[in-house]
């Protein structure tokens, strides 16, 4: 049987029309020179903006298509390494470093691990790293679904492959390297290579658990958690008293919690000048799903349910005078130090 292509030729189908339309001006050397210069000068965000501005011209240029792929592939890898990418190894290792630095010298009992608000890009990464570090099981939960499951699956494959090559980058200070490697070799990478997130998750059953639900609905036993962490999540918890009480009940005596809380108006990350980190404290109705609690309010609420505070690290900024004059109650009645705090890292322990 003739192939479709041969059949078409046999009946005299016209050959494909060659695209002779003019291509936009694009100089690969100039593109690379500008891109690399921005990176070398410590301007990765500007390099990202430049790359995005040139992406269309690069795609439409006469450069060989696989060379184009190289530019998209490796430029993205470089940018992920130097900026705060949403996927991948760099994001995971940043979180692990933050946890290890804040928990330095603090003893953690045996038990389960919880990643509260695991996100929609690499939801399994942090939980898997802690399972490999000896926790009985690791739970990842979030309210919002994965953005692109195929991306998350392949990213997970890259993370697991990197763990095999560089286990020390993921090992906790008190971790057992032999046990880490033993558990790692048992994990099946193939579903993630195939970009099948659900199959990859199924292969982790009994080791790493992923739940798309409100935290208070999780199937976690009282006093099961040895360590729970969150990154930029607590500022979005609207019923914080209920959630903090749940965290306390589910944590075992001597168990540890680490929470990084981003206290700024997230609209200020948009790059414009319309909003600054304190803009939402000048509005009667703030942005949705943001509780606007300040650092001491989070700390007090966590202490009220029974946690003791081991670490309280804060970053602060200078409130613009124009914004300060527009603050409304209760924030206008707070001290400048309280309002000025933009980030807080809290390490908590449940008393024995």
Order of alpha helices (4+ residues) and beta strands (2+ residues): alpha-alpha-alpha-alpha-alpha-beta-alpha-beta-alpha-alpha-alpha-alpha-beta-beta-alpha-beta-alpha-beta-alpha-alpha-beta
